[in-house]
Amino acid sequence: MHQVDVNLPVVFIGDNDKVVAYTPALDISTVGKDETEAKARFSEMVNIFFADLVENSTIDDVLSELGWVKEQQKWNPPAISQQSINVKISAFA
């Protein structure tokens, strides 16, 4: 099987009993009991995601929709920036 290295931005969000791994580049996430498990599950999830794209012949459509750019037969993920913004919300009880 042909393999390609892809560098994906991943956000880890956690508390005491679980860690969520999320990438906006593919809009997928998974959870683990800690960051190590979340990384392992994330890697598995990405492989399943791409296997599904290949099986259904939807790589071009899905990656284009997610903002990926194909250059010289290679797909590149979108640039992702992260920042905190202050948002005013109505008080709720």
Secondary structure, DSSP 8 states (H G I E B T S, - for coil): ----------EEEE-SS-EEEEETTTTEEEEESSHHHHHHHHHHHHHHHHHHHHHTT-HHHHHHHTT-EEETTEEE-----------------
